[in-house]
Amino acid sequence: MDIPSQISRIRDSYIPMERIMKRAEYEDKARSEILTNLNLLSQDSFELIFSLMNTDFWGGKIHTDRFGALSSVPMLNMIRKNDIEKLKIWIIAAYEKEDLTRIDELISGLYGISYGSSSPLDKRTQKQCAE
């Protein structure tokens, strides 16, 4: 069995290129918002960034639940309880420094944030989509 071919076949059948490209588009928009608002990060700008990161594309439609349960109203209310400075430090660790160890530490101190929500911020994800 040719494992790389099998992985490619499964990926291509379940994760079409159109979906990957749309995700990358919204991740790029989130990164742009980060660059624009990082020094003046507010709850509103964070929610816009999170909303962009949480956007997915499936079945020809835009969905705002990429993170599943993390997208629910109770979880979003929990995320809103975080101190904006702690969220800013998390974004810097994920986006500017790509510091996985620091991200692990920071996530443990944030309400409603999980590991998967860091990946759209990671510039390596952006590089992989470009390849």
N, C-alpha and C positions, 0 to 999 in steps of 0.2 A: 504494500500500500504506500502510495506517494503522499505523505502527510502534508507537505506544503501545498500540493494541488488540491487536496481535500479541504484544507483550511480556506484556500482561495475560493473554491466552489461554494462552500457554505457561506463565507463572508459575502460573496457577490449575490447569492440568492436571498440572503436575509438582510443585508445592509447594502442596498444599491448605491452606486456612485452618486446619484442625485441626492440621496440622504446625507452622505458624507460631505458633499459640497455645501449643502444647505446648513448643516451643523457648523462647518468651518466658517461660513458667512456670518452666522450669528455669534460665533466665538470671536471673530475679528471685530465685530461691532462692540462686543463686550470689552475687548482689549482697548479699543479706541476710547470708549467711555472711561476706562481705568486711567488711560494716559491723560485724558482731559480733566478728570475729577479727583485724581488720587490725593492731591494736596488739600483739596476742599471737600473730601468725601463726607457726604451727608447720608442720612437714612434714605432719602429719596433717590440719590444717585446710586447708592448700593442696591436698592430694590430694582432700579433699571438695569444695572449690571447683572444682577442675579436673574432677572427675567430674560435677558438676552442669552445668558449661559444655559438657562433651563429650556430654551426653545429647541424643538426637534421637528423633523420632517418625516412623515410616514404616510404611505398610501396617497400621495399627491396632495397632502394637507399639512399645514403648519400646526404643531401641537405645542402647548406650553406646559408639558409635564415630563420633560426628559428625565428628571430625577425622581419620578414616581411619587412615592409617599412624601418625599421631601418637599414636593410642590403643593401639598395640601394646606388648607387655610390654618389648621392648628399648628403645623410645622412652620409656616411662614410667620405666624404670630410669635412662635418661639424664637425664630431667627431675629425678629424685630427687637427682642429683649437684650440682644448682644450690645455691648458697648461699641460704638462706632470706631473707636480707636483700636480695639481688638480686631474688628473686621478688617480695618486698614492694614494692620500688621500681618494678618493672614493673607490678604491680597498681595502685599509686597513679597512675602515669603514664597507664594505660589507663582506670581507673575514675574517679578523683577529678579529674584534670587534663585528661583527653581530649587529651593532647599527642602527636600522631602522630609528630612529629619525634623526640621522646624515646623513643617506643616503638620506632622503627626502630633507634635506637642501642642500646637495652637488649636487644632481641632478638638482635642480633649477638653479644652476650656471654653468652647463655643457651644451655644445652644442651637440645636437643629441643623448643624453643618456636618456633612459626612465627607468621607474620602473622595467619593465620585464627583462631588461638587468642586473639587480643586482641579480636576483634570482639564476642563476647558480653559483654565487660566494658564496652564503650563505651556510655555512656548514650544516645548518639544512636540506637543500634540499638533500645534500649528505646522511645524516642520514636516511631520509625518503626513499630514493632509496635503501638503504641497508636493510631496514626492510621488 
